[in-house]
Amino acid sequence: MLLKIISIVQHFTNRKSQALVCNFFLHFSMGFSSSSCSLLNQLLVISFIFSITTIVLHVNGCFTSIFSFGDSLTDTGNLLQLSLLESSKLSHFDFPPYGRTFFHSPTGRCSDGRLVIDFVAEGLGLPFLPPYFGVQNGRPKNFQKGVNFAVVGATALDDAFFKERGIKNPFTNVSLGVELGLFKEVLPSLCSSSSDCKELLRESLIVMGEIGGNDYNYAFEEGKNPEEIREFVPLVVHTISSAINELIELGAVTFLVPGNLPIGCSPAYLTYFQGSDKGEYDPLTGCLTWLNQFSEYHNELLQQELDQIRELHPHVNIIYADYYNIAMRFYHFPDQFGFTKTIVACCGKGVPYNYSSSMACGDPPLRTSCDDPSSYVSWDGVHFTEATYRWISKAVLKELFTIPYINSLCLPLTLFEQGKELLIHFAIDIHHACKRGATTPRNTRGVLFESSKLPQSAFPPYGRTFFHHPTGRCSDGRLVIDFIAEDFGLPFLPPYFGGENGRPNNFQKGVNFAVEGATALDDEILKERGITNPNTNVTLGVELGFFRDVLSSLCSSSSDCRKLLINSLIVMGEIGGNDYNFAFEEGKSNEETRELVPLVIDTIASAIHELIELGAVTFLVPGNLPIGCLPSYLTNYQGSDEEEYDPLTGCLTWLNQFSEYHNQLLQEELARIQEIHPHVNIFYADYYSAAIRFYLSPKQFGFRKETQRKACCGGGGPYNFNLSAVCGYPLVTSCCDDPSSYVSWDGIHYTEAANRLLSRAILDGLHTNFPISNSLFQSFAVHNRHSNS
């Protein structure tokens, strides 16, 4: 695999870009292990849990065709063709400047260029989907490779439903039911028998939506009460579910089902509800919080319904496309995606959002738009620019390839992988149950390690899945960092305190500074608050000291060290989790523990500032995981009131909200650092969103719903976790038969299967604040040029 990558890189890159292929790993992480890079030239990669690769895939053999249903987010010309066929008035979407960026003329797409469905088709090696109502040279288009039934303005619910409630659809009476009827009419022309049709659908991708947004849009435009509109959501979701079930009966087995977008960030909605109370706006994004919560409610019910379909049809693959969280990154971190305007339309009229319902983009005299649509999130106040759709499609395509069934179908025709130089990781294990690996405990540089007792991870069944014996990793097998290293063709990172044959490890290829139980805050700060760390007095500051010790051995002068760090990725965390864990274990209240969060964030920020002063320019900073879903916390707070549990996941809501609070403050601080140091690149890794998918849609990832909150290895109880009989110690030396069907390994840490999926989301940039791979490559290339000039 490595030789193939090298030959491909040599074929597609020049000598300068070859010089930027990865060669080195440093890792400051607890419980993670990996090592070096050896692709082409000697460059350093300081990394830990995120991909530094750019993968451009054109795949062959995945699907023979795509059938798409939806509304204006997906319509590739149906409303335009309907208007022409019926000699009715054309919509403003059908005039310039629509289509200006890619097609250079209007095509009926509600954007300046391509839509998500166009990029998905391209990514799968298929042509753009022809609209069902389209014709070519007076003849119907060829639908052998797929067809698009989506129509601008289409709703999920039937037109009669809205008429009964006094709600008008200004564009069409097409609903999802109508689109499904059109599909059934087309299907017999594509296959000669029932068995042929089933075979066709087995080899096809069904894109179900986004649909349902207009059901709510028209109601809001008519001034309906939000509570009344909220009652539509279960009906919309049921309609989508019924359509999927009907297609399954016909033979379809693979579905891509997008959720709703954050409508509270739409210039149209921001204009409609202009003048709302200041407290209703998100101070970070300027979006209307209550409208975004409406979108989240739709998405929650949709995901719950998709889970039920998976249970009924275990042979079917249903991929939920998380449009909401993908898009929210653009509003939180616009600079990282090249956006300068997030809640202002590129084409429109009006203050302050450049949107007016009485004079829409494309209507005279609005036949012009902003100079650079790629710097805007919104095209016309309602729909996105091609640049935005491109980013969304990248995440959607990568999500498709995290599903083993689909990944096995798709054979890459082109793989272009670019690497970097050095990876450094400052982090801890997110929980303290495992000690610092298989090395002999000792007291080093005043750092306290318990010498009387080996950690539980030193005993079976730890390591059973991959290594077949314990290695000190807190899992049944590999960790996220192991999968990252493998993806780069690198060995696993050696621990800083480890050694071979009585000699220190060679750190020229990388090093792991992580120590189990380490905290962000100094030991004294915690002791002052009556919080005890039972494992170690190692903190982020101590790990930073280890790094300084190592750095001097890797470079011969200050300028050499700066050059090294310029070409390095610093991974800062995840850290801070133990600060909270120890507090909760001491019985501290939620409010008392929340007071630690700003202190933890400030400590992380200070460490980043210090590393910037040393010369570092590229950082990866993971957030906290959803701790309210962990068997350990669910056991500790067993017996909580029923309303404290999320009905969709069974997780403790208030604990997950605690994680989200940490993550929110962390992102705010990272944005401030970015402003102070504009030359620095900071990647936020959204562990929370990456992991919560396992609990919202367990079957999609191969987990069993009945065990998603249970430990594979534990001492019993409803969550199979017991502090007095933990995995690995004499009473608990066996585990579940199939760890890959569990999210949690020991009640605290993840199974190898969960780590693998988490690593894929991370590697593919699905849950970073922006696509890390391409941005990292550009970052290192720019800084490398500057350092050599």
C-alpha positions in Angstrom: 0.0 0.0 0.0 2.8 2.4 0.9 4.6 1.7 -2.4 1.4 2.3 -4.3 0.9 5.7 -2.6 4.5 6.7 -3.2 4.3 5.9 -6.9 1.0 7.7 -7.2 2.3 10.8 -5.4 5.4 10.7 -7.7 3.1 10.5 -10.7 0.8 13.3 -9.8 3.1 15.8 -8.0 6.1 17.8 -8.8 9.4 17.7 -6.8 8.3 20.6 -4.5 5.1 18.9 -3.5 6.9 15.5 -3.1 9.0 17.2 -0.5 6.0 17.7 1.7 5.1 14.0 2.2 5.1 12.9 5.8 8.1 11.5 7.6 7.7 12.0 11.3 5.2 11.7 14.2 5.3 13.2 17.7 2.5 12.4 20.0 1.5 13.9 23.4 -1.4 11.6 24.1 -2.6 9.3 26.8 -3.6 5.8 25.8 -2.8 6.4 22.2 0.3 5.1 20.4 1.9 5.4 17.0 5.1 6.3 15.3 6.7 7.7 12.2 6.4 8.5 8.6 8.6 7.3 5.8 7.2 8.6 2.6 9.7 10.2 0.2 11.7 13.0 1.8 12.7 13.6 5.5 10.0 15.9 6.8 8.4 16.0 10.2 4.8 15.4 11.0 3.7 16.2 14.6 0.3 14.6 14.8 -2.0 12.4 16.8 -5.5 11.7 15.7 -6.2 13.5 12.5 -5.5 12.9 8.9 -2.9 14.9 7.1 -3.9 13.3 3.8 -5.8 14.7 0.9 -7.7 12.0 -0.8 -9.4 12.7 -4.1 -11.6 9.7 -5.0 -13.2 8.9 -8.3 -14.7 5.5 -7.6 -15.9 2.8 -9.9 -18.3 0.0 -9.3 -20.1 1.5 -6.3 -23.5 2.3 -7.9 -24.8 2.0 -11.5 -27.3 4.8 -11.0 -28.6 7.4 -8.6 -32.3 8.2 -8.0 -32.9 11.4 -6.2 -36.0 12.9 -4.5 -36.2 16.3 -2.9 -36.8 20.0 -3.3 -34.7 23.1 -4.4 -31.6 21.8 -2.7 -31.5 19.0 -5.2 -33.5 20.1 -8.2 -31.3 20.1 -11.3 -33.9 21.6 -13.6 -37.3 20.0 -13.1 -39.2 23.2 -12.1 -37.6 25.0 -15.1 -38.7 22.3 -17.5 -42.2 22.1 -16.0 -42.5 25.8 -16.5 -41.4 25.5 -20.2 -43.7 22.5 -20.8 -46.7 24.2 -19.3 -45.8 27.7 -20.8 -46.1 29.1 -17.3 -44.1 32.0 -15.9 -40.5 31.2 -15.2 -39.2 31.5 -11.7 -36.5 34.0 -10.7 -34.2 30.9 -10.3 -34.2 30.6 -14.1 -32.5 33.9 -14.9 -29.0 35.2 -14.4 -26.9 35.4 -12.3 -28.0 31.8 -11.4 -25.5 29.3 -12.8 -22.8 31.9 -13.3 -20.0 30.0 -11.6 -19.9 26.6 -13.3 -22.5 26.4 -16.0 -22.2 30.1 -17.0 -26.0 30.2 -17.6 -29.1 29.3 -15.6 -29.9 25.6 -15.5 -32.8 25.6 -13.0 -30.4 24.9 -10.1 -30.9 27.3 -7.2 -27.3 28.3 -6.9 -24.5 29.9 -8.7 -23.2 26.5 -9.8 -23.4 22.9 -8.8 -25.4 21.3 -5.9 -24.5 18.6 -3.5 -26.2 16.0 -5.8 -23.9 17.1 -8.6 -20.8 16.6 -6.5 -22.0 13.3 -5.2 -22.6 12.1 -8.8 -19.1 13.3 -9.8 -17.6 11.6 -6.8 -19.2 8.3 -7.7 -18.0 8.6 -11.3 -21.6 9.1 -12.7 -22.9 11.9 -14.9 -25.0 14.8 -13.6 -28.6 13.5 -12.9 -31.0 14.6 -15.6 -34.3 16.1 -14.4 -37.3 13.9 -14.9 -39.1 16.6 -16.9 -36.1 17.4 -19.0 -35.8 16.7 -22.7 -32.9 16.7 -25.1 -33.3 17.4 -28.8 -37.1 16.9 -28.4 -36.6 13.4 -26.9 -36.7 12.2 -23.3 -33.3 12.0 -21.7 -31.5 8.7 -21.0 -32.2 7.7 -17.4 -30.0 4.6 -17.4 -27.5 6.2 -15.0 -30.2 7.7 -12.8 -32.8 10.5 -12.7 -33.7 13.4 -10.5 -37.3 13.8 -9.4 -36.6 16.7 -7.0 -38.6 19.8 -7.7 -38.1 23.4 -6.4 -40.8 24.0 -3.8 -41.7 20.4 -3.3 -43.0 19.3 0.1 -43.0 16.1 2.0 -46.6 16.3 2.9 -49.3 16.4 0.2 -50.6 19.7 -1.1 -54.1 19.1 0.4 -52.6 19.0 3.9 -51.4 22.6 3.5 -54.6 23.9 1.8 -56.6 22.6 4.8 -54.5 24.8 7.0 -54.5 27.9 4.8 -50.9 27.5 3.8 -49.9 28.2 0.1 -47.1 26.6 -1.9 -46.2 29.4 -4.4 -44.2 27.1 -6.7 -45.8 23.7 -7.2 -48.2 21.1 -6.0 -45.5 18.4 -6.2 -45.0 16.4 -3.0 -42.8 13.5 -2.1 -45.7 11.2 -2.9 -45.9 12.7 -6.3 -42.2 12.2 -6.9 -42.4 8.6 -5.8 -45.3 8.1 -8.2 -43.1 9.4 -11.1 -40.3 7.1 -10.0 -42.7 4.1 -10.3 -43.6 5.2 -13.8 -40.0 5.4 -14.9 -38.8 2.1 -13.3 -40.5 -0.3 -15.8 -38.7 1.4 -18.6 -35.3 0.7 -17.0 -35.7 -3.0 -16.3 -37.6 -5.8 -18.0 -38.8 -7.8 -15.1 -39.4 -7.6 -11.4 -36.2 -9.5 -10.6 -34.3 -7.1 -13.0 -35.8 -4.1 -11.3 -34.7 -5.4 -7.9 -31.2 -6.0 -9.2 -31.1 -2.5 -10.6 -32.2 -1.0 -7.3 -29.7 -3.1 -5.4 -27.0 -1.4 -7.4 -28.4 2.1 -7.1 -28.1 4.8 -4.5 -31.3 6.4 -3.4 -30.9 10.0 -2.2 -34.0 10.8 -0.1 -34.0 14.6 0.3 -33.3 16.9 1.8 -37.1 17.0 1.9 -39.4 18.6 4.5 -37.8 22.0 4.7 -40.5 23.6 2.6 -43.3 22.2 4.8 -42.0 24.4 7.5 -40.9 27.3 5.3 -44.3 27.9 3.9 -45.9 27.7 7.4 -43.5 30.2 8.8 -44.0 32.5 5.9 -47.8 32.4 6.5 -47.1 33.5 10.1 -48.1 30.2 11.8 -47.1 29.8 15.4 -43.8 27.8 15.9 -45.6 25.4 18.2 -48.2 24.7 15.5 -45.5 24.1 12.9 -43.6 21.8 15.3 -46.6 19.5 15.1 -45.8 19.0 11.4 -42.5 17.4 12.2 -43.6 13.9 13.1 -45.9 13.9 10.1 -43.1 14.9 7.8 -40.7 12.3 9.2 -43.4 9.6 8.9 -43.9 10.5 5.2 -40.1 10.2 4.6 -40.1 6.9 6.4 -43.0 5.6 4.4 -41.3 6.5 1.1 -38.1 4.7 2.2 -40.1 1.6 3.2 -41.9 1.6 -0.1 -38.6 1.7 -2.0 -37.2 -1.1 0.2 -40.1 -3.2 -0.9 -39.2 -2.5 -4.5 -35.7 -3.7 -3.9 -33.6 -0.6 -2.9 -30.9 -1.3 -0.3 -28.8 1.8 0.0 -30.2 5.2 1.0 -28.6 8.6 1.7 -31.0 10.6 3.9 -29.9 14.2 4.6 -31.2 16.1 7.6 -32.4 19.7 7.8 -30.0 22.6 7.6 -29.5 25.2 10.3 -32.4 27.5 9.1 -31.6 30.0 11.9 -28.5 31.0 9.9 -30.4 31.6 6.7 -30.5 35.3 5.6 -34.1 34.7 4.6 -35.2 33.6 8.1 -32.9 36.2 9.7 -34.8 38.9 7.7 -38.2 37.5 8.4 -37.5 37.6 12.1 -35.4 40.7 12.2 -35.7 42.6 15.4 -35.9 39.5 17.6 -34.7 39.8 21.2 -30.9 39.9 21.4 -30.9 36.8 23.6 -32.4 34.8 20.8 -29.3 35.1 18.7 -26.2 32.9 19.0 -23.4 35.3 20.0 -20.8 33.1 18.1 -22.6 32.9 14.8 -25.4 35.5 14.7 -27.9 32.8 14.0 -31.3 32.6 15.6 -31.0 29.8 18.2 -34.7 28.8 18.4 -34.9 28.3 14.6 -31.8 26.1 14.7 -33.3 24.2 17.6 -36.3 23.6 15.3 -34.0 22.0 12.7 -32.4 19.9 15.4 -35.8 18.6 16.5 -36.6 17.6 12.9 -33.2 15.9 12.7 -33.6 14.0 16.0 -37.0 12.6 15.0 -35.6 11.7 11.5 -32.7 9.8 13.0 -34.9 8.0 15.4 -37.1 6.9 12.6 -34.2 5.8 10.5 -33.0 3.6 13.4 -36.4 1.9 13.5 -36.2 1.2 9.7 -32.7 -0.3 10.2 -34.2 -2.6 12.9 -37.0 -3.7 10.5 -34.6 -4.1 7.6 -31.1 -5.1 8.8 -30.0 -5.9 5.2 -30.5 -2.2 4.2 -27.9 0.5 4.4 -29.2 3.9 5.5 -26.7 6.7 5.8 -27.9 9.8 7.6 -26.2 12.9 6.1 -25.8 15.3 9.0 -26.3 18.6 7.0 -26.8 20.5 10.2 -23.5 19.9 11.9 -21.6 20.0 8.6 -23.0 23.4 7.8 -22.6 24.8 11.3 -18.9 24.6 10.8 -19.1 27.3 8.2 -20.7 29.7 10.7 -18.3 28.9 13.5 -15.1 28.9 11.5 -15.8 30.7 8.2 -12.1 31.7 7.6 -11.1 28.1 7.6 -13.4 27.4 4.6 -12.6 30.6 2.7 -15.8 32.4 3.7 -15.9 36.1 4.5 -19.7 36.4 4.7 -21.8 33.8 6.4 -25.3 35.3 7.1 -25.4 37.8 4.2 -26.6 36.7 0.7 -24.3 37.0 -2.3 -27.2 37.9 -4.6 -30.0 39.9 -3.1 -31.1 43.3 -1.8 -31.8 44.6 1.7 -30.1 45.4 5.0 -28.5 43.8 6.9 -28.7 40.4 5.3 -28.9 41.4 1.6 -32.3 39.6 1.3 -35.8 40.8 0.5 -38.8 38.5 -0.3 -40.2 41.3 -2.5 -37.1 41.5 -4.8 -35.4 38.1 -5.1 -32.1 37.3 -6.8 -32.8 36.9 -10.6 -35.7 39.3 -10.6 -35.1 42.5 -12.5 -33.0 44.5 -11.6 -31.2 41.9 -9.5 -29.3 40.3 -12.4 -25.9 40.7 -10.7 -24.4 39.3 -7.6 -21.3 39.7 -5.4 -17.9 39.6 -7.0 -16.8 36.3 -5.4 -19.6 33.8 -4.6 -17.0 31.4 -3.2 -16.5 33.7 -0.2 -20.2 33.6 0.7 -22.0 30.7 2.4 -25.4 31.8 1.1 -26.1 32.4 -2.6 -29.6 34.0 -2.6 -30.6 34.1 1.1 -32.3 30.7 0.9 -29.9 28.5 -0.9 -26.1 27.9 -0.7 -23.3 28.9 -3.1 -21.5 26.2 -5.1 -18.5 26.6 -2.7 -20.7 25.7 0.3 -22.3 22.7 -1.5 -18.9 21.5 -2.4 -17.8 21.4 1.2 -21.0 19.7 2.2 -20.6 17.1 -0.5 -17.1 16.2 0.6 -18.3 15.4 4.0 -21.3 13.4 2.6 -19.1 11.4 0.3 -16.6 10.6 3.0 -19.5 9.5 5.3 -20.6 7.1 2.5 -17.2 5.5 2.6 -17.3 4.9 6.4 -20.0 2.3 5.8 -18.2 -1.1 5.3 -20.7 -2.4 2.7 -20.3 0.6 0.5 -16.6 0.9 1.0 -16.2 -2.7 -0.2 -18.1 -1.9 -3.4 -16.1 1.1 -4.3 -12.7 0.6 -5.9 -10.7 3.8 -6.2 -9.6 4.7 -9.7 -7.4 7.5 -8.4 -5.8 8.0 -5.0 -3.8 11.1 -4.6 -2.4 11.4 -1.1 -0.3 14.2 0.3 1.4 14.2 3.6 3.2 16.5 6.0 6.2 16.7 8.1 5.9 16.3 11.9 3.1 15.5 14.4 3.2 16.5 18.1 0.4 15.5 20.5 -0.2 16.9 23.9 -3.1 15.0 25.4 -4.3 12.7 28.1 -6.4 9.6 28.2 -9.9 11.0 28.5 -10.4 8.8 31.6 -8.2 7.6 34.3 -8.8 3.9 34.5 -5.7 2.8 32.6 -2.2 3.6 33.6 0.5 4.8 31.2 1.0 1.6 29.2 3.1 -1.4 29.8 6.3 0.3 31.0 7.5 -0.2 34.5 6.1 2.5 36.9 8.7 4.7 38.3 9.3 8.2 39.7 10.9 10.4 37.0 11.8 14.1 37.3 9.5 14.4 40.3 6.6 12.8 38.5 4.7 10.4 40.7 3.8 7.0 39.3 2.3 4.2 41.5 4.7 1.4 41.7 2.8 -1.1 43.8 0.1 -2.1 41.3 0.0 -2.6 37.6 -2.9 -1.0 35.8 -5.9 -3.0 34.7 -4.8 -2.6 31.1 -1.8 -4.8 31.8 -4.1 -7.8 32.1 -6.3 -9.8 29.8 -8.7 -9.4 28.1 -7.2 -6.0 27.2 -5.6 -6.3 23.8 -7.5 -9.4 22.8 -8.8 -8.3 19.4 -5.7 -7.1 17.6 -2.5 -7.6 19.6 -3.8 -10.8 21.3 -2.3 -9.7 24.6 -2.3 -6.6 26.8 -0.1 -3.7 25.6 -1.2 -1.0 28.0 -3.8 0.3 25.6 -7.2 0.9 27.3 -9.1 -1.1 24.7 -9.5 -4.6 23.2 -7.3 -3.5 20.3 -6.1 -0.5 18.5 -6.8 3.1 19.4 -7.6 6.0 17.2 -3.9 7.0 16.9 -3.0 3.5 15.8 -5.4 3.7 12.9 -4.1 7.1 12.0 -0.5 5.8 12.0 -1.6 2.8 9.8 -3.3 5.1 7.4 0.0 6.9 6.9 2.0 3.6 6.7 3.7 4.4 10.0 4.7 2.3 13.0 3.0 3.0 16.3 4.3 5.9 18.4 6.6 4.9 21.3 5.7 6.3 24.8 8.0 8.9 26.2 8.7 6.8 29.3 9.0 3.6 27.3 12.2 1.8 26.2 13.5 -1.2 24.3 16.1 -3.6 25.7 16.7 -1.2 28.6 17.5 1.7 26.3 15.4 4.8 25.6 13.3 4.8 22.5 14.5 6.6 19.4 12.3 9.7 19.0 13.5 10.7 15.6 10.3 9.2 14.2 8.0 10.4 16.9 7.0 10.1 20.6 3.9 9.9 22.7 3.9 12.1 25.9 0.5 11.1 27.1 0.1 10.0 30.7 -2.9 8.3 32.1 -4.8 10.4 34.6 -3.1 13.6 33.5 -5.0 16.8 34.0 -4.9 20.2 32.3 -4.8 22.0 35.7 -1.9 21.7 38.0 -2.2 19.3 40.9 -2.2 22.1 43.5 -5.2 23.8 41.9 -7.2 20.6 42.2 -6.0 19.9 45.7 -7.1 23.4 46.9 -10.7 22.4 45.8 -10.6 19.0 47.5 -10.1 17.1 44.3 -7.5 14.3 44.3 -5.8 12.7 41.3 -5.4 9.0 42.3 -2.9 8.2 39.6 -0.3 10.8 38.8 0.7 14.4 39.3 1.4 14.9 35.6 -0.4 17.8 34.0 -0.4 19.6 30.7 2.4 21.8 32.0 4.5 18.8 32.9 4.0 17.2 29.4 5.0 20.5 27.9 8.2 20.3 29.9 8.9 16.8 28.5 8.4 18.3 25.1 11.0 21.0 25.7 13.4 18.3 26.9 12.9 16.3 23.7 12.9 19.3 21.4 16.5 20.2 22.2 17.6 16.7 21.1 15.8 17.0 17.8 17.3 20.3 16.6 20.7 21.9 16.9 19.8 25.6 17.2 16.9 27.9 17.9 16.4 28.5 14.2 16.5 24.8 13.4 13.9 24.2 16.1 11.6 26.9 14.7 11.9 25.5 11.3 11.1 22.1 12.7 8.0 23.4 14.4 6.9 25.4 11.4 6.7 22.0 9.6 4.9 20.3 12.4 1.4 19.6 13.5 0.8 20.0 17.3 -2.1 18.0 18.7 -3.3 19.6 21.9 -5.6 17.1 23.6 -8.1 15.9 24.2 -7.2 17.2 27.6 -9.3 18.4 30.5 -11.6 15.4 30.8 -9.8 14.1 33.9 -10.1 17.5 35.6 -13.9 17.0 35.5 -13.9 13.2 36.1 -12.0 13.5 39.4 -14.3 16.3 40.5 -17.4 14.3 39.8 -16.0 11.3 41.5 -15.3 13.4 44.6 -19.0 14.2 44.7 -18.6 17.8 43.5 -21.9 19.3 42.1 -22.4 20.1 38.4 -22.1 23.8 39.2 -18.9 23.4 41.1 -17.4 21.3 38.4 -18.5 23.8 35.7 -16.3 26.4 37.4 -13.3 24.4 36.4 -14.1 24.7 32.7 -12.8 28.3 32.1 -9.7 27.4 34.0 -9.1 24.3 31.9 -9.6 26.2 28.7 -7.3 29.0 29.8 -4.6 26.4 30.5 -5.0 24.8 27.1 -4.8 28.3 25.5 -1.7 29.2 27.5 0.0 26.0 26.3 -0.9 26.8 22.7 0.5 30.4 23.0 3.7 29.0 24.5 4.2 26.7 21.6 3.4 29.5 19.1 6.2 31.5 20.7 8.5 28.5 20.1 7.6 28.5 16.4 4.6 26.2 16.1 2.0 27.3 13.5 -0.4 24.4 13.0 -2.5 22.9 15.8 -5.2 20.2 16.1 -7.3 20.6 19.2 -9.9 18.0 20.0 -13.0 18.7 22.1 -14.6 16.5 24.8 -16.6 13.3 24.1 -20.3 12.8 25.1 -19.6 11.7 28.7 -23.3 11.3 29.4 -23.3 8.2 27.2 -20.5 6.3 29.1 -21.5 3.3 31.1 -19.3 4.5 34.0 -21.2 7.8 34.3 -24.5 6.1 33.7 -23.7 3.8 36.6 -22.5 6.5 38.9 -25.7 8.5 38.4 -28.0 5.5 38.1 -31.5 6.3 39.4 -31.6 9.8 38.0 -35.0 11.3 37.1 -36.4 9.9 33.8 -36.5 13.4 32.2 -32.7 13.7 32.7 -32.2 11.0 30.0 -32.2 11.7 26.3 -35.1 9.6 24.9 -33.3 9.1 21.6 -30.0 7.7 23.1 -30.6 6.9 26.8 -27.6 9.2 27.6 -27.7 11.6 30.5 -28.5 15.0 29.0 -27.0 17.2 31.6 -23.6 15.4 31.4 -23.6 15.7 27.6 -24.5 19.4 28.0 -21.5 19.7 30.3 -19.3 18.3 27.5 -20.9 20.7 25.0 -20.2 23.6 27.4 -16.5 22.7 27.5 -16.5 22.4 23.7 -18.2 25.8 23.3 -15.8 27.6 25.5 -12.9 25.8 23.8 -14.0 26.9 20.3 -14.5 30.5 21.5 -10.9 30.5 22.8 -9.5 29.0 19.7 -11.2 31.7 17.6 -9.6 34.3 19.8 -6.1 32.8 19.4 -6.7 32.6 15.7 -7.4 36.4 15.7 -4.3 37.2 17.7 -2.1 35.0 15.5 -3.6 35.1 11.9 -0.6 33.2 10.6 -1.4 30.2 12.8 -3.7 27.4 11.7 -5.9 25.9 14.4 -8.1 22.9 13.7 -10.9 22.1 16.1 -11.7 18.3 16.2 -15.3 17.7 17.1 -15.1 14.5 19.0 -18.6 15.0 20.4 -20.4 15.1 17.1 -18.3 12.2 15.7 -19.1 10.0 18.7 -22.7 10.9 19.3 -23.6 9.3 16.0 -22.8 5.9 17.5 -25.7 6.4 20.0 -28.1 8.1 17.7 -27.8 5.5 14.9 -25.9 2.4 16.3 -27.0 0.0 13.6 -25.6 2.2 10.9 -22.2 1.6 12.4 -22.5 -2.1 13.3 -23.4 -1.6 17.0 -26.3 -3.3 18.7 -28.9 -1.0 20.1 -29.3 -3.1 23.2 -25.6 -2.9 24.1 -24.7 0.6 22.9 -24.5 1.9 26.5 -23.1 -1.3 28.0 -19.5 -2.2 28.5 -18.2 -5.2 26.7 -16.0 -6.1 29.6 -17.2 -5.3 33.1 -18.5 -6.4 36.5 -22.3 -6.5 35.9 -25.2 -4.2 36.4 -27.5 -2.6 33.8 -24.5 -1.0 32.1 -22.0 -3.8 32.9 -19.8 -1.5 34.9 -18.8 -1.8 38.5 -16.0 0.1 40.1 -15.4 -2.7 42.6 -15.0 -5.2 39.7 -13.4 -3.5 36.8 -12.3 -5.1 33.5 -8.8 -6.7 33.7 -8.7 -7.4 37.4 -9.0 -10.9 38.8 -12.8 -11.0 39.0 -13.2 -9.8 35.5 -10.9 -11.4 33.0 -13.4 -12.3 30.3 -15.6 -10.1 28.1 -18.4 -10.1 25.6 -18.2 -12.5 22.6 -18.1 -9.7 20.0 -16.5 -6.5 21.1 -17.1 -5.0 17.6 -20.9 -4.8 18.4 -20.2 -2.6 21.4 -19.3 1.1 21.6 -17.7 0.8 25.0 -15.0 -1.6 25.9 -14.6 -1.3 29.7 -17.3 1.3 30.6 -14.9 4.2 30.1 -12.9 3.6 26.9 -14.1 2.6 23.4 -13.7 -0.7 21.6 -11.4 -1.0 18.7 -14.5 -1.0 16.4 -15.6 2.4 17.8 -12.0 3.7 17.7 -11.8 2.7 14.0 -15.0 4.5 13.1 -14.0 7.6 15.1 -10.6 7.6 13.3 -12.4 7.4 10.0 -14.5 10.4 10.8 -11.5 12.2 12.0 -9.2 11.2 9.1 -11.8 12.1 6.5 -12.4 15.5 8.1 -16.1 14.8 8.8 -15.8 16.3 12.3 -13.2 19.0 12.1 -14.1 22.6 12.0 -12.9 22.5 8.4 -11.4 19.9 6.1 -8.1 19.3 7.8 -6.4 17.3 5.1 -6.3 19.9 2.2 -5.9 22.8 4.6 -3.0 21.2 6.3 -1.2 20.5 3.1 -1.6 24.1 2.0 -0.5 25.3 5.5 2.7 23.3 5.5 3.4 24.2 1.9 3.1 28.0 2.6 5.1 27.9 5.9 7.7 25.7 4.3 8.1 28.2 1.5 8.4 31.1 3.9 10.9 29.4 6.1 13.1 28.7 3.1 12.9 32.1 1.6 
